[in-house]
């Protein structure tokens, strides 16, 4: 089981495609020009800022001219990349930090109005541009400077190939949008039927909507605005990755999908990730757990604690981070609970992890 962004590739395909959509006028004006429809977690300040910057440009359901209107482009990019408005007000509120990352979700929600095939084609174009760009390249959209390049990690591509040739069933589990990851995973010989990523529901015409398919105790989404939004509270993020793995691969339904599978034969034998996003499915892996070091607290605390000697740490293969000077605060506030509060990190047995020094960089 492989995470995708910054595990199989350098950088993030969700970012890359989002930036391409803004650069190429592909973001749709929301229904009734009301940005509340796009995410149940958008603050009033973000909704108002997006409406002020973008609301008068085109009718609802039409592509926003973000390639030429810097104010609209900058506001959308600020909300996505900083989780704040352009004037630094919080853009999201009231989410569960263990099942949702609202900006990741919003990247997928901003693909509403297109079919999965159309979005996969857009993703392929963005990926080709990112692969062709120079290492470290930036691009300016509106007045905002953002990343412009991606690379496949040859070492991980080779690992996937070796695993497949030796009979292992390789899957990708990502917190980027499903069509984006499908497009890229084909380049390392992982088929679309072995990609689990953020999955939007489709409307009656086969187009992506702002709602998400449910998992575990979370029902399919049905609306984000108004006083009673339904669903849309879990994506393939931390505990959501475990849920979606159990649902798609092992056929577990209902709340049990959110728990570690009691049948050890229905868990991955190997997991690879780089971020706290990946910790639950790595906990569930039974044999080996590979971590690409990006200095993320929860995953690095677990990796260095090395419960049952099953964890392996590797620096990033391109532009690795230098050694983190301070210890990871594993025993106190290094991890987050569902409210976002800092709490102690725990290993697979639920034991508190002592603070850890950065040793592989």
C-alpha positions in Angstrom: 0.0 0.0 0.0 1.6 3.3 -1.2 0.6 6.8 -0.5 1.1 8.9 -3.6 2.1 12.5 -3.1 5.7 12.9 -1.9 5.9 9.1 -1.5 5.8 7.8 -5.1 6.4 11.2 -6.6 8.1 14.4 -5.5 5.5 17.1 -4.8 1.7 16.8 -5.0 -0.5 15.9 -8.0 -3.5 17.5 -6.3 -1.6 20.8 -6.1 -0.4 20.5 -9.6 -3.8 19.9 -11.1 -5.5 22.5 -8.9 -3.0 25.1 -10.1 -3.5 24.0 -13.7 -7.2 24.4 -13.4 -6.9 28.0 -12.1 -4.3 28.9 -14.7 -6.5 27.6 -17.5 -9.9 28.9 -16.6 -11.4 25.6 -15.5 -12.9 26.4 -12.1 -16.7 26.8 -12.3 -18.7 29.6 -10.8 -20.7 27.8 -8.1 -24.5 27.4 -8.2 -26.2 30.7 -7.5 -22.7 32.2 -7.3 -22.8 30.9 -3.7 -19.5 29.5 -2.5 -21.2 27.8 0.4 -22.1 25.0 -2.0 -18.4 24.1 -2.5 -17.5 23.1 1.1 -19.4 22.7 4.3 -16.3 23.9 6.1 -15.8 27.3 4.4 -16.1 30.2 6.9 -18.4 33.1 6.2 -15.3 35.2 5.7 -14.0 32.9 3.0 -17.4 32.7 1.3 -17.6 36.5 1.3 -14.1 37.0 0.0 -14.5 34.5 -2.8 -17.9 36.1 -3.8 -16.3 39.6 -3.7 -13.4 38.5 -5.9 -15.1 36.2 -8.3 -18.9 36.7 -8.0 -19.4 39.3 -10.7 -17.2 37.8 -13.4 -19.5 35.1 -15.0 -22.8 33.4 -14.5 -23.2 30.4 -12.3 -22.0 27.2 -13.9 -19.6 29.1 -16.2 -15.7 28.9 -16.1 -14.1 31.7 -14.1 -11.6 33.8 -16.0 -8.8 33.1 -13.5 -6.1 33.3 -16.1 -6.8 37.0 -16.6 -8.4 38.1 -13.3 -5.7 38.1 -10.7 -8.0 39.0 -7.8 -10.2 36.0 -8.3 -7.2 33.7 -8.9 -5.3 35.0 -5.9 -8.4 34.5 -3.6 -8.9 30.9 -4.7 -5.2 30.1 -4.4 -5.1 31.8 -0.9 -7.9 29.7 0.3 -6.4 26.5 -1.1 -2.7 26.9 -0.3 -2.9 28.8 3.1 -6.4 27.9 4.4 -6.9 31.6 4.8 -8.4 34.4 2.7 -6.1 36.8 0.9 -6.5 39.1 3.8 -5.5 36.3 6.2 -8.8 35.4 7.7 -9.4 31.7 8.5 -11.0 30.0 5.4 -12.2 26.7 7.1 -13.8 25.8 10.4 -15.3 22.9 12.4 -13.7 19.8 10.8 -12.5 16.5 12.3 -8.7 16.6 12.1 -8.5 12.8 11.9 -10.9 12.3 8.9 -10.8 15.5 6.9 -8.4 18.1 5.6 -10.7 20.7 4.1 -8.3 22.2 1.6 -7.5 18.8 0.2 -11.2 18.2 -0.1 -11.8 21.5 -1.7 -9.2 20.7 -4.4 -11.5 17.8 -5.4 -14.7 19.8 -5.0 -13.3 22.5 -7.3 -13.4 19.8 -10.1 -17.2 19.8 -10.0 -18.9 20.2 -13.3 -16.6 17.9 -15.3 -16.8 14.2 -16.0 -14.1 12.0 -14.4 -12.7 11.4 -18.0 -12.5 15.1 -18.6 -10.7 15.7 -15.3 -8.3 12.8 -16.0 -7.4 14.4 -19.3 -6.8 17.8 -17.6 -4.6 15.9 -15.1 -2.6 14.2 -17.8 -1.8 17.6 -19.4 -0.9 19.1 -16.0 1.3 16.1 -15.2 3.2 16.3 -18.5 3.8 20.0 -17.9 5.0 19.3 -14.4 7.4 16.5 -15.6 8.8 18.8 -18.3 9.4 21.7 -15.9 12.8 22.2 -14.4 13.4 20.8 -10.9 12.4 23.5 -8.4 10.4 25.4 -11.0 7.8 27.9 -9.8 4.9 29.5 -11.8 3.0 32.7 -11.1 -0.8 32.5 -11.3 -2.6 35.8 -10.7 0.1 37.3 -8.5 0.7 34.1 -6.5 3.9 32.0 -6.9 3.3 28.2 -6.7 5.1 25.0 -7.5 5.3 24.0 -11.2 7.1 20.6 -11.2 6.8 17.0 -10.3 9.0 14.0 -10.6 8.5 10.2 -10.2 10.8 8.8 -7.6 12.7 6.2 -9.7 13.5 4.2 -6.6 9.9 3.8 -5.6 8.8 3.1 -9.2 11.4 0.3 -9.2 10.2 -1.0 -5.8 6.6 -1.1 -7.1 7.8 -3.0 -10.2 9.8 -5.5 -8.1 6.8 -6.1 -5.8 4.4 -6.7 -8.7 6.8 -9.1 -10.4 7.0 -11.0 -7.2 3.2 -11.4 -6.9 2.4 -8.6 -4.5 -0.9 -6.7 -5.1 0.2 -3.1 -5.2 -2.4 -0.3 -4.4 -2.2 3.4 -4.1 -4.1 5.2 -1.3 -4.1 9.0 -1.7 -5.7 12.2 -0.4 -5.6 13.8 -3.8 -8.6 13.6 -6.2 -9.3 10.2 -7.8 -9.0 11.2 -11.5 -5.7 13.0 -10.8 -4.1 10.1 -9.1 -5.4 7.6 -11.7 -3.8 9.6 -14.4 -0.4 9.6 -12.7 -0.4 6.1 -11.3 -0.6 4.6 -14.8 3.0 5.9 -15.2 4.2 3.5 -12.6 2.0 0.6 -13.9 -0.7 0.9 -11.2 -4.1 0.7 -12.8 -7.1 2.9 -12.0 -8.8 -0.1 -10.3 -5.9 -0.1 -7.8 -6.2 3.6 -6.9 -8.1 4.8 -3.9 -8.3 8.6 -3.6 -10.9 11.3 -2.9 -14.1 10.2 -4.6 -16.7 12.8 -5.6 -20.3 11.7 -6.2 -21.6 12.1 -9.8 -24.7 13.9 -10.8 -27.3 12.5 -13.2 -25.2 13.5 -16.2 -22.1 11.8 -15.0 -20.3 14.9 -13.8 -18.4 15.4 -10.6 -20.3 17.2 -7.8 -19.3 19.0 -4.6 -20.3 15.9 -2.6 -18.2 12.9 -1.5 -18.9 9.2 -1.4 -19.2 8.1 2.2 -17.3 5.5 4.1 -17.8 3.7 7.4 -20.2 5.6 9.6 -20.2 8.6 7.2 -23.0 8.6 4.6 -22.8 9.8 1.1 -22.7 13.6 1.0 -25.8 15.6 0.0 -25.2 19.4 0.1 -22.8 21.6 1.9 -24.7 24.8 2.4 -27.7 25.6 4.6 -28.3 24.6 8.2 -28.2 20.9 7.8 -25.5 19.6 5.4 -25.2 15.8 5.1 -22.0 13.8 5.0 -18.9 15.1 3.3 -16.9 14.8 6.6 -14.5 12.0 5.7 -12.0 11.7 2.8 -8.9 9.5 2.4 -7.1 11.3 5.2 -5.6 9.7 8.4 -8.5 7.5 9.8 -10.3 8.0 6.5 -7.4 6.2 4.7 -8.0 3.2 6.9 -11.7 3.3 6.3 -11.4 3.5 2.5 -8.7 0.7 2.4 -11.0 -1.6 4.4 -14.0 -0.7 2.4 -12.6 -1.0 -1.1 -10.0 -3.8 -0.7 -11.4 -5.9 2.1 -15.2 -5.2 1.7 -15.8 -4.0 5.2 -18.9 -1.9 5.6 -20.3 0.4 8.3 -18.4 1.6 11.4 -16.1 -1.4 11.4 -14.4 -0.1 8.4 -12.9 2.7 10.6 -11.2 0.2 12.9 -8.1 -1.9 12.4 -9.1 -5.1 10.7 -9.3 -7.9 13.3 -8.3 -10.4 10.6 -4.5 -9.9 10.1 -4.7 -11.5 6.7 -7.0 -8.6 5.7 -4.3 -5.9 6.2 -1.5 -4.7 4.0 1.8 -6.5 4.5 3.7 -3.3 3.5 2.9 0.4 3.7 4.8 3.4 2.5 4.0 7.1 3.3 5.5 10.5 4.1 3.0 12.3 6.1 0.7 12.1 9.2 -2.0 11.5 6.6 -0.7 8.0 6.3 -0.3 6.9 9.9 -3.4 4.7 10.3 -2.8 2.5 7.3 0.9 2.3 8.3 -0.1 1.2 11.8 -2.2 -1.5 10.1 0.6 -2.8 7.9 1.8 -6.2 9.2 5.4 -6.6 8.0 7.2 -3.4 6.9 6.5 0.3 7.0 8.5 2.7 4.9 8.5 6.4 5.7 9.9 9.1 3.5 11.2 11.8 5.9 9.5 15.1 5.5 9.8 16.0 9.2 6.1 15.4 9.9 5.6 14.8 13.6 3.2 11.9 13.9 4.7 9.7 11.3 8.3 10.4 12.3 7.6 9.8 15.9 6.2 6.4 15.0 9.0 5.7 12.5 11.8 6.4 14.9 10.1 4.7 17.8 10.1 1.6 15.5 7.6 -0.5 17.2 8.4 -4.2 16.8 11.3 -3.2 14.4 9.1 -2.9 11.4 9.7 0.7 10.4 12.2 1.9 7.8 13.1 5.6 7.3 14.5 7.1 4.1 15.3 10.7 3.2 13.5 12.3 0.4 15.1 11.1 -2.9 15.1 14.6 -4.4 16.1 17.7 -2.3 16.0 15.9 1.1 15.4 18.0 4.2 18.4 18.7 6.5 18.3 17.3 10.0 15.6 18.7 12.2 17.4 20.4 15.0 14.9 19.9 17.8 13.5 16.7 19.0 10.0 15.7 17.8 7.7 16.5 20.7 6.1 13.0 20.6 5.4 12.6 24.3 3.5 15.9 24.6 1.9 17.8 21.7 3.4 16.2 18.6 0.1 14.8 17.3 -3.4 16.1 16.9 -6.8 14.8 18.2 -10.0 15.2 16.3 -10.4 18.8 17.5 -6.9 19.8 16.3 -5.5 20.0 19.8 -1.9 18.9 20.3 -1.7 15.5 22.1 0.9 12.8 22.7 1.7 10.4 19.9 1.0 6.7 20.4 2.3 3.6 18.7 0.4 0.6 17.3 -0.1 -0.7 20.9 -1.5 2.6 22.1 1.6 3.4 24.1 2.9 7.0 24.4 6.0 7.5 22.3 9.0 9.3 23.9 10.4 12.3 22.1 12.6 11.3 19.2 15.6 12.9 17.5 15.8 13.2 13.7 18.4 10.6 12.7 17.8 9.8 8.9 18.1 12.9 6.7 
